[in-house]
Amino acid sequence: MGKWGVEMARRGRTSIVREVKESIEAIDKIGTSKRTAREDGNSGIHSKKQKENTMSDCQNFVKWRDPSME
């Protein structure tokens, strides 16, 4: 891989990481009632621990998909 291939890989990885963070923020419902969310048919992350675990799982998935991250 030449210089450009490495830069493209980094740019792609950054994009994936950013998309993961944006996706998690979009479903972040910390501070809102789970009961109300269920009644409205909405779901999301309601605890800090669940958010941490989800972020960790997503990071592991990105690493699995892109071995150059390690």
KOLGU-4560 file (N, C-alpha, C; in nm, 3 decimals, padded with zeros to 5 digits):
<recs>
<n_xx: 00.083 n_yy: -00.117 n_zz: 00.000 ca_xx: 00.000 ca_yy: 00.000 ca_zz: 00.000 c_xx: 00.088 c_yy: 00.124 c_zz: 00.000 mol: A seq: 1 type: MET>
<n_xx: 00.059 n_yy: 00.217 n_zz: -00.082 ca_xx: 00.137 ca_yy: 00.340 ca_zz: -00.088 c_xx: 00.088 c_yy: 00.442 c_zz: 00.011 mol: A seq: 2 type: GLY>
<n_xx: 00.147 n_yy: 00.558 n_zz: 00.000 ca_xx: 00.112 ca_yy: 00.667 ca_zz: 00.091 c_xx: -00.037 c_yy: 00.698 c_zz: 00.088 mol: A seq: 3 type: LYS>
<n_xx: -00.094 n_yy: 00.702 n_zz: -00.028 ca_xx: -00.235 ca_yy: 00.738 ca_zz: -00.041 c_xx: -00.326 c_yy: 00.631 c_zz: 00.018 mol: A seq: 4 type: TRP>
<n_xx: -00.288 n_yy: 00.507 n_zz: 00.005 ca_xx: -00.370 ca_yy: 00.400 ca_zz: 00.063 c_xx: -00.379 c_yy: 00.410 c_zz: 00.214 mol: A seq: 5 type: GLY>
<n_xx: -00.267 n_yy: 00.446 n_zz: 00.277 ca_xx: -00.266 ca_yy: 00.461 ca_zz: 00.423 c_xx: -00.354 c_yy: 00.578 c_zz: 00.463 mol: A seq: 6 type: VAL>
<n_xx: -00.343 n_yy: 00.690 n_zz: 00.393 ca_xx: -00.425 ca_yy: 00.806 ca_zz: 00.428 c_xx: -00.573 c_yy: 00.776 c_zz: 00.407 mol: A seq: 7 type: GLU>
<n_xx: -00.605 n_yy: 00.707 n_zz: 00.301 ca_xx: -00.745 ca_yy: 00.672 ca_zz: 00.278 c_xx: -00.797 c_yy: 00.581 c_zz: 00.387 mol: A seq: 8 type: MET>
<n_xx: -00.717 n_yy: 00.486 n_zz: 00.434 ca_xx: -00.759 ca_yy: 00.397 ca_zz: 00.541 c_xx: -00.786 c_yy: 00.476 c_zz: 00.668 mol: A seq: 9 type: ALA>
<n_xx: -00.700 n_yy: 00.570 n_zz: 00.699 ca_xx: -00.719 ca_yy: 00.652 ca_zz: 00.819 c_xx: -00.846 c_yy: 00.736 c_zz: 00.807 mol: A seq: 10 type: ARG>
<n_xx: -00.865 n_yy: 00.797 n_zz: 00.692 ca_xx: -00.985 ca_yy: 00.879 ca_zz: 00.673 c_xx: -01.110 c_yy: 00.794 c_zz: 00.685 mol: A seq: 11 type: ARG>
<n_xx: -01.109 n_yy: 00.675 n_zz: 00.629 ca_xx: -01.224 ca_yy: 00.587 ca_zz: 00.637 c_xx: -01.252 c_yy: 00.545 c_zz: 00.780 mol: A seq: 12 type: GLY>
<n_xx: -01.147 n_yy: 00.515 n_zz: 00.853 ca_xx: -01.161 ca_yy: 00.472 ca_zz: 00.992 c_xx: -01.219 c_yy: 00.586 c_zz: 01.075 mol: A seq: 13 type: ARG>
<n_xx: -01.168 n_yy: 00.706 n_zz: 01.056 ca_xx: -01.217 ca_yy: 00.822 ca_zz: 01.130 c_xx: -01.365 c_yy: 00.842 c_zz: 01.103 mol: A seq: 14 type: THR>
<n_xx: -01.404 n_yy: 00.824 n_zz: 00.979 ca_xx: -01.543 ca_yy: 00.839 ca_zz: 00.942 c_xx: -01.631 c_yy: 00.736 c_zz: 01.013 mol: A seq: 15 type: SER>
<n_xx: -01.584 n_yy: 00.613 n_zz: 01.021 ca_xx: -01.661 ca_yy: 00.508 ca_zz: 01.088 c_xx: -01.674 c_yy: 00.538 c_zz: 01.236 mol: A seq: 16 type: ILE>
<n_xx: -01.565 n_yy: 00.578 n_zz: 01.300 ca_xx: -01.567 ca_yy: 00.611 ca_zz: 01.443 c_xx: -01.664 c_yy: 00.726 c_zz: 01.469 mol: A seq: 17 type: VAL>
<n_xx: -01.658 n_yy: 00.829 n_zz: 01.384 ca_xx: -01.748 ca_yy: 00.943 ca_zz: 01.400 c_xx: -01.894 c_yy: 00.901 c_zz: 01.383 mol: A seq: 18 type: ARG>
<n_xx: -01.920 n_yy: 00.816 n_zz: 01.285 ca_xx: -02.057 ca_yy: 00.769 ca_zz: 01.262 c_xx: -02.108 c_yy: 00.687 c_zz: 01.380 mol: A seq: 19 type: GLU>
<n_xx: -02.021 n_yy: 00.605 n_zz: 01.439 ca_xx: -02.060 ca_yy: 00.527 ca_zz: 01.556 c_xx: -02.097 c_yy: 00.620 c_zz: 01.671 mol: A seq: 20 type: VAL>
<n_xx: -02.013 n_yy: 00.720 n_zz: 01.698 ca_xx: -02.041 ca_yy: 00.814 ca_zz: 01.806 c_xx: -02.171 c_yy: 00.890 c_zz: 01.781 mol: A seq: 21 type: LYS>
<n_xx: -02.192 n_yy: 00.934 n_zz: 01.658 ca_xx: -02.315 ca_yy: 01.006 ca_zz: 01.625 c_xx: -02.438 c_yy: 00.916 c_zz: 01.641 mol: A seq: 22 type: GLU>
<n_xx: -02.425 n_yy: 00.790 n_zz: 01.603 ca_xx: -02.536 ca_yy: 00.696 ca_zz: 01.616 c_xx: -02.572 c_yy: 00.672 c_zz: 01.762 mol: A seq: 23 type: SER>
<n_xx: -02.470 n_yy: 00.657 n_zz: 01.844 ca_xx: -02.495 ca_yy: 00.634 ca_zz: 01.987 c_xx: -02.558 c_yy: 00.758 c_zz: 02.050 mol: A seq: 24 type: ILE>
<n_xx: -02.510 n_yy: 00.876 n_zz: 02.011 ca_xx: -02.570 ca_yy: 00.999 ca_zz: 02.064 c_xx: -02.717 c_yy: 01.011 c_zz: 02.022 mol: A seq: 25 type: GLU>
<n_xx: -02.749 n_yy: 00.964 n_zz: 01.902 ca_xx: -02.886 ca_yy: 00.972 ca_zz: 01.852 c_xx: -02.983 c_yy: 00.885 c_zz: 01.934 mol: A seq: 26 type: ALA>
<n_xx: -02.933 n_yy: 00.775 n_zz: 01.990 ca_xx: -03.020 ca_yy: 00.687 ca_zz: 02.068 c_xx: -03.000 c_yy: 00.703 c_zz: 02.218 mol: A seq: 27 type: ILE>
<n_xx: -02.922 n_yy: 00.804 n_zz: 02.257 ca_xx: -02.896 ca_yy: 00.832 ca_zz: 02.398 c_xx: -03.022 c_yy: 00.892 c_zz: 02.460 mol: A seq: 28 type: ASP>
<n_xx: -03.083 n_yy: 00.818 n_zz: 02.549 ca_xx: -03.205 ca_yy: 00.864 ca_zz: 02.617 c_xx: -03.183 c_yy: 00.875 c_zz: 02.767 mol: A seq: 29 type: LYS>
<n_xx: -03.056 n_yy: 00.891 n_zz: 02.807 ca_xx: -03.026 ca_yy: 00.904 ca_zz: 02.949 c_xx: -03.095 c_yy: 01.029 c_zz: 03.002 mol: A seq: 30 type: ILE>
<n_xx: -03.168 n_yy: 01.012 n_zz: 03.111 ca_xx: -03.240 ca_yy: 01.125 ca_zz: 03.171 c_xx: -03.387 c_yy: 01.128 c_zz: 03.132 mol: A seq: 31 type: GLY>
<n_xx: -03.427 n_yy: 01.041 n_zz: 03.040 ca_xx: -03.568 ca_yy: 01.034 ca_zz: 03.004 c_xx: -03.628 c_yy: 00.906 c_zz: 03.060 mol: A seq: 32 type: THR>
<n_xx: -03.756 n_yy: 00.905 n_zz: 03.078 ca_xx: -03.826 ca_yy: 00.792 ca_zz: 03.139 c_xx: -03.834 c_yy: 00.673 c_zz: 03.043 mol: A seq: 33 type: SER>
<n_xx: -03.794 n_yy: 00.556 n_zz: 03.093 ca_xx: -03.807 ca_yy: 00.434 ca_zz: 03.011 c_xx: -03.954 c_yy: 00.402 c_zz: 02.987 mol: A seq: 34 type: LYS>
<n_xx: -04.032 n_yy: 00.425 n_zz: 03.089 ca_xx: -04.176 ca_yy: 00.394 ca_zz: 03.079 c_xx: -04.241 c_yy: 00.478 c_zz: 02.970 mol: A seq: 35 type: ARG>
<n_xx: -04.212 n_yy: 00.607 n_zz: 02.970 ca_xx: -04.267 ca_yy: 00.696 ca_zz: 02.867 c_xx: -04.218 c_yy: 00.656 c_zz: 02.729 mol: A seq: 36 type: THR>
<n_xx: -04.090 n_yy: 00.622 n_zz: 02.720 ca_xx: -04.035 ca_yy: 00.581 ca_zz: 02.591 c_xx: -04.106 c_yy: 00.456 c_zz: 02.539 mol: A seq: 37 type: ALA>
<n_xx: -04.128 n_yy: 00.360 n_zz: 02.629 ca_xx: -04.199 ca_yy: 00.237 ca_zz: 02.589 c_xx: -04.340 c_yy: 00.269 c_zz: 02.541 mol: A seq: 38 type: ARG>
<n_xx: -04.409 n_yy: 00.356 n_zz: 02.616 ca_xx: -04.546 ca_yy: 00.393 ca_zz: 02.578 c_xx: -04.550 c_yy: 00.463 c_zz: 02.443 mol: A seq: 39 type: GLU>
<n_xx: -04.446 n_yy: 00.542 n_zz: 02.413 ca_xx: -04.440 ca_yy: 00.613 ca_zz: 02.284 c_xx: -04.387 c_yy: 00.526 c_zz: 02.171 mol: A seq: 40 type: ASP>
<n_xx: -04.340 n_yy: 00.405 n_zz: 02.204 ca_xx: -04.284 ca_yy: 00.316 ca_zz: 02.103 c_xx: -04.140 c_yy: 00.348 c_zz: 02.067 mol: A seq: 41 type: GLY>
<n_xx: -04.073 n_yy: 00.427 n_zz: 02.151 ca_xx: -03.933 ca_yy: 00.462 ca_zz: 02.129 c_xx: -03.844 c_yy: 00.375 c_zz: 02.216 mol: A seq: 42 type: ASN>
<n_xx: -03.724 n_yy: 00.355 n_zz: 02.171 ca_xx: -03.628 ca_yy: 00.282 ca_zz: 02.254 c_xx: -03.494 c_yy: 00.352 c_zz: 02.241 mol: A seq: 43 type: SER>
<n_xx: -03.404 n_yy: 00.317 n_zz: 02.331 ca_xx: -03.273 ca_yy: 00.379 ca_zz: 02.326 c_xx: -03.191 c_yy: 00.337 c_zz: 02.446 mol: A seq: 44 type: GLY>
<n_xx: -03.083 n_yy: 00.405 n_zz: 02.468 ca_xx: -02.994 ca_yy: 00.377 ca_zz: 02.580 c_xx: -03.038 c_yy: 00.464 c_zz: 02.697 mol: A seq: 45 type: ILE>
<n_xx: -03.063 n_yy: 00.399 n_zz: 02.812 ca_xx: -03.113 ca_yy: 00.471 ca_zz: 02.928 c_xx: -03.017 c_yy: 00.473 c_zz: 03.045 mol: A seq: 46 type: HIS>
<n_xx: -02.900 n_yy: 00.409 n_zz: 03.033 ca_xx: -02.805 ca_yy: 00.411 ca_zz: 03.144 c_xx: -02.664 c_yy: 00.435 c_zz: 03.093 mol: A seq: 47 type: SER>
<n_xx: -02.583 n_yy: 00.492 n_zz: 03.181 ca_xx: -02.443 ca_yy: 00.520 ca_zz: 03.144 c_xx: -02.368 c_yy: 00.390 c_zz: 03.118 mol: A seq: 48 type: LYS>
<n_xx: -02.396 n_yy: 00.286 n_zz: 03.198 ca_xx: -02.328 ca_yy: 00.157 ca_zz: 03.180 c_xx: -02.364 c_yy: 00.097 c_zz: 03.044 mol: A seq: 49 type: LYS>
<n_xx: -02.490 n_yy: 00.103 n_zz: 03.006 ca_xx: -02.532 ca_yy: 00.051 ca_zz: 02.876 c_xx: -02.464 c_yy: 00.128 c_zz: 02.763 mol: A seq: 50 type: GLN>
<n_xx: -02.449 n_yy: 00.260 n_zz: 02.780 ca_xx: -02.383 ca_yy: 00.342 ca_zz: 02.679 c_xx: -02.236 c_yy: 00.303 c_zz: 02.667 mol: A seq: 51 type: LYS>
<n_xx: -02.168 n_yy: 00.283 n_zz: 02.782 ca_xx: -02.028 ca_yy: 00.241 ca_zz: 02.781 c_xx: -02.011 c_yy: 00.106 c_zz: 02.711 mol: A seq: 52 type: GLU>
<n_xx: -02.099 n_yy: 00.011 n_zz: 02.743 ca_xx: -02.090 ca_yy: -00.121 ca_zz: 02.682 c_xx: -02.116 c_yy: -00.115 c_zz: 02.532 mol: A seq: 53 type: ASN>
<n_xx: -02.212 n_yy: -00.034 n_zz: 02.492 ca_xx: -02.242 ca_yy: -00.020 ca_zz: 02.349 c_xx: -02.124 c_yy: 00.042 c_zz: 02.275 mol: A seq: 54 type: THR>
<n_xx: -02.063 n_yy: 00.144 n_zz: 02.333 ca_xx: -01.946 ca_yy: 00.207 ca_zz: 02.269 c_xx: -01.832 c_yy: 00.107 c_zz: 02.256 mol: A seq: 55 type: MET>
<n_xx: -01.809 n_yy: 00.028 n_zz: 02.361 ca_xx: -01.703 ca_yy: -00.073 ca_zz: 02.359 c_xx: -01.730 c_yy: -00.177 c_zz: 02.250 mol: A seq: 56 type: SER>
<n_xx: -01.853 n_yy: -00.224 n_zz: 02.242 ca_xx: -01.890 ca_yy: -00.322 ca_zz: 02.139 c_xx: -01.869 c_yy: -00.265 c_zz: 01.999 mol: A seq: 57 type: ASP>
<n_xx: -01.907 n_yy: -00.140 n_zz: 01.980 ca_xx: -01.892 ca_yy: -00.076 ca_zz: 01.848 c_xx: -01.744 c_yy: -00.060 c_zz: 01.813 mol: A seq: 58 type: CYS>
<n_xx: -01.663 n_yy: -00.020 n_zz: 01.910 ca_xx: -01.520 ca_yy: -00.005 ca_zz: 01.885 c_xx: -01.458 c_yy: -00.140 c_zz: 01.849 mol: A seq: 59 type: GLN>
<n_xx: -01.499 n_yy: -00.246 n_zz: 01.918 ca_xx: -01.447 ca_yy: -00.379 ca_zz: 01.887 c_xx: -01.489 c_yy: -00.421 c_zz: 01.746 mol: A seq: 60 type: ASN>
<n_xx: -01.610 n_yy: -00.387 n_zz: 01.705 ca_xx: -01.657 ca_yy: -00.420 ca_zz: 01.572 c_xx: -01.574 c_yy: -00.347 c_zz: 01.466 mol: A seq: 61 type: PHE>
<n_xx: -01.547 n_yy: -00.218 n_zz: 01.490 ca_xx: -01.467 ca_yy: -00.142 ca_zz: 01.394 c_xx: -01.327 c_yy: -00.202 c_zz: 01.384 mol: A seq: 62 type: VAL>
<n_xx: -01.268 n_yy: -00.239 n_zz: 01.498 ca_xx: -01.136 ca_yy: -00.301 ca_zz: 01.496 c_xx: -01.139 c_yy: -00.433 c_zz: 01.420 mol: A seq: 63 type: LYS>
<n_xx: -01.245 n_yy: -00.509 n_zz: 01.437 ca_xx: -01.259 ca_yy: -00.638 ca_zz: 01.367 c_xx: -01.270 c_yy: -00.616 c_zz: 01.216 mol: A seq: 64 type: TRP>
<n_xx: -01.344 n_yy: -00.513 n_zz: 01.177 ca_xx: -01.363 ca_yy: -00.482 ca_zz: 01.036 c_xx: -01.238 c_yy: -00.420 c_zz: 00.974 mol: A seq: 65 type: ARG>
<n_xx: -01.158 n_yy: -00.350 n_zz: 01.055 ca_xx: -01.040 ca_yy: -00.279 ca_zz: 01.005 c_xx: -00.919 c_yy: -00.317 c_zz: 01.089 mol: A seq: 66 type: ASP>
<n_xx: -00.850 n_yy: -00.425 n_zz: 01.054 ca_xx: -00.737 ca_yy: -00.471 ca_zz: 01.134 c_xx: -00.625 c_yy: -00.368 c_zz: 01.149 mol: A seq: 67 type: PRO>
<n_xx: -00.618 n_yy: -00.267 n_zz: 01.063 ca_xx: -00.512 ca_yy: -00.167 ca_zz: 01.073 c_xx: -00.530 c_yy: -00.076 c_zz: 01.193 mol: A seq: 68 type: SER>
<n_xx: -00.644 n_yy: -00.083 n_zz: 01.261 ca_xx: -00.668 ca_yy: 00.001 ca_zz: 01.379 c_xx: -00.584 c_yy: -00.040 c_zz: 01.499 mol: A seq: 69 type: MET>
<n_xx: -00.540 n_yy: -00.162 n_zz: 01.503 ca_xx: -00.468 ca_yy: -00.211 ca_zz: 01.622 c_xx: -00.328 c_yy: -00.159 c_zz: 01.629 mol: A seq: 70 type: GLU>
</recs>
